[in-house]
């Protein structure tokens, strides 16, 4: 388990693929960080990304980039077997979901409680809009310019 210096700290967990790191990711992580004192981030494993095209950037490089962000206290790769496995060690108080993440917040809270991981789930609303605030938008722009 990761050390918890005191019961007064609120530990936040955010998850994502974080392929082609962009302002939308920074907004999401900044908003997640604002919910508490420590921000842990689980970076999706390449093998677990099944709901969209496989990442362009390797999982090791994506992990390195997220760990380099000053707002992140600790980033780690997710489990290839059980997405709840790292949560047993992190023990988050709050799990922050992005506006477009496919999780149902209520179902996730129920599953966490069944596993003895009582965390609140908060969805960060979409408030940051810019032309290149998504991986898909970046790819489209690159193809338009250089394709």
N, C-alpha and C positions, 0 to 999 in steps of 0.2 A: 504494500500500500504506500502511496505517496504521503510523506509527512504532512500533517495538518497542525500548524503551530498553535492554533487555538480555536475554540468553538465559535468565536465571533466572526471568523472569516467566512465569506460566502463564496463557494467554489462554483464556477460556471463551466459548462462543457458545451462546445460547439463542434459540429462535425461537417465534413464536406469533402469534395474531390479536390477543389482548389487548383484546377488545371488552368494554365494561363492566368496567373494571379492578376486581378484587375480591381478597379475602384469599387465595384459591387461587393467583392470579397472583403475589402478593407472596411466598407460601411457595415457589413454584417458583423464582422468581428469586433469592431468598435462599439456597436450597439450591444452586442453580447457582453463585452467587457464591462459596460456601464451598469450591468445588472448585479455586479458583485465585486469581489476583491481579487480573485484569481481566475484566470482564463486558461483552461485546458482545451486543446483542439485535437480531435481525432481526424486524421487524414485518411480518406478511403484507400484501401488497397486496390491496385489495378484489377485484380481478379474479382473484386466485389462490385465493380462499376458495370451494372447490367442494364440500367434504365436509360442510358444515353451512350453515345459513342465512347469508346475507350479513350482515356486521357492521352494527350500528346506528350506531356511531360511525365517522366517516370515518377513512381511513388516516392523514391528516395529524394529526388530533386524537389518534388512538391513539399515533402516533409521539411527539407532544409529551408525552403523559402518561407514556410509558415513559421518555423522556429525562429527565423531571423526578424520577424515582426516584433517591434517593441511592445505591442499590446498583448502579446501571447506569452504566458508564463511557461507553458510546456506544450509541445505538440508531439504526438506519437502516431504511429501507423495503427490502423484498426486491426482487428482479428480477422483472419481468413475463415475461421470456423464459427464464431459466435459473436455477433456485434455487441452483446452485453458484457463480454469478457473484460475489456479494459475498464468498464464502468465499476467493476468490483474493486479495482485498485484506485481509481480516481475518486469515487464516491462523491459525485457532484450534488450540489444542492439544487441547481437549476440547469436544465438543458435548453439551450437556445436553438431554435429551428429557424432556418431561412424561410422567406416567404414562399419559395418555390420547392422546398424540400417535401418529398412525398409521404412523410410520416403523418399519421393522424395523432394529434397531441393527446387526446383522451385515451386512445388505445395504448399509446406508448407509456403514459403514466400508469395505466393498469398493469401492463407487463412489467414495468420497473418495480411496482409494489409487490407483485407476485415473486419477484426475484430478491426481495429484501433491499431494494434500492429506491427508497422513497425520494424522488426528485420531482420538482415542479417543472413542467414543460411550458416554455414561452415561445411564441412565434414572433419573430422580428418582422414587422411589416415592410413592404417595399416603399421606401421613401426617397431613395437615391436613384435618380434617373440620369443617365448620360449616354451618349452614343456608343460607348465601348464598356458598358458596365455588365457585360456577360461574355462568357467564353464564346458562345455562338455568334454574337455580334462581332467579336474580334476576328473570328475565323472568316466570316462573310466579308469583312472589310479587307482582310489580307487577300482573299481570293479575288475580290473586285479590283484591287490595286495591282496584284502581281500574278493573278491566276491565268 
